[in-house]
Amino acid sequence: MEANMVRKYRVLLDPNELGGYTVTVPLLPGCISEGDTREEALANIREAIELYIESLIDDDEIIPAG
Protein backbone atom coordinates (compact mmCIF):
# COMPACT_ATOMS: atom_id res chain seq x y z
CA MET A 1 0.00 0.00 0.00
CA GLU A 2 1.30 3.44 -0.90
CA ALA A 3 1.85 5.93 1.89
CA ASN A 4 0.54 8.82 -0.23
CA MET A 5 -2.77 7.14 -1.05
CA VAL A 6 -5.70 9.50 -0.49
CA ARG A 7 -8.22 8.30 2.09
CA LYS A 8 -11.27 10.01 3.46
CA TYR A 9 -12.39 9.67 7.05
CA ARG A 10 -15.57 10.82 8.71
CA VAL A 11 -14.89 13.34 11.45
CA LEU A 12 -17.06 14.55 14.32
CA LEU A 13 -16.94 18.30 14.89
CA ASP A 14 -18.24 19.31 18.31
CA PRO A 15 -18.55 22.91 19.52
CA ASN A 16 -16.88 23.62 22.86
CA GLU A 17 -18.77 25.40 25.63
CA LEU A 18 -16.19 28.20 25.81
CA GLY A 19 -15.79 28.55 22.05
CA GLY A 20 -13.93 26.68 19.38
CA TYR A 21 -14.35 23.10 18.26
CA THR A 22 -13.07 19.64 19.08
CA VAL A 23 -12.74 17.16 16.21
CA THR A 24 -12.43 13.38 16.48
CA VAL A 25 -12.08 10.57 13.93
CA PRO A 26 -14.18 7.53 14.91
CA LEU A 27 -12.10 5.07 12.83
CA LEU A 28 -8.82 6.34 14.32
CA PRO A 29 -8.98 5.94 18.11
CA GLY A 30 -7.21 8.77 19.90
CA CYS A 31 -7.00 10.96 16.79
CA ILE A 32 -8.32 14.28 18.10
CA SER A 33 -7.69 17.94 17.49
CA GLU A 34 -9.15 21.37 18.18
CA GLY A 35 -9.45 24.79 16.64
CA ASP A 36 -10.91 28.22 17.33
CA THR A 37 -12.99 28.09 14.13
CA ARG A 38 -14.52 25.27 12.09
CA GLU A 39 -11.94 25.88 9.37
CA GLU A 40 -9.03 25.79 11.81
CA ALA A 41 -10.36 22.67 13.54
CA LEU A 42 -10.76 20.86 10.21
CA ALA A 43 -7.29 21.90 9.03
CA ASN A 44 -5.82 20.70 12.34
CA ILE A 45 -7.56 17.31 12.14
CA ARG A 46 -6.25 16.81 8.60
CA GLU A 47 -2.73 17.21 9.96
CA ALA A 48 -3.52 14.93 12.92
CA ILE A 49 -4.83 12.24 10.53
CA GLU A 50 -1.67 12.47 8.42
CA LEU A 51 0.53 12.05 11.50
CA TYR A 52 -1.63 9.20 12.79
CA ILE A 53 -1.36 7.35 9.47
CA GLU A 54 2.40 7.95 9.32
CA SER A 55 2.69 6.41 12.78
CA LEU A 56 0.69 3.35 11.67
CA ILE A 57 2.95 2.95 8.64
CA ASP A 58 6.10 3.29 10.74
CA ASP A 59 4.82 0.61 13.12
CA ASP A 60 3.69 -1.71 10.28
CA GLU A 61 0.10 -1.48 11.52
CA ILE A 62 -3.03 -1.82 9.40
CA ILE A 63 -4.44 1.46 8.10
CA PRO A 64 -8.21 1.53 8.56
CA ALA A 65 -10.17 1.96 5.34
CA GLY A 66 -11.73 5.39 5.16
PEWOPE-V208613 format. One record per helix or strand of 3 or more residues. SS is the DSSP state (A for helix, B for strand). FROM is the first residue (numbers start at 1). TO is the last residue. Records with the same first field share a line. If there is no record, write none. Layout:
BEGIN
SS: FROM-TO / FROM-TO
END
This chain:
BEGIN
B: 12-15 / 21-24 / 32-35
A: 38-58
END
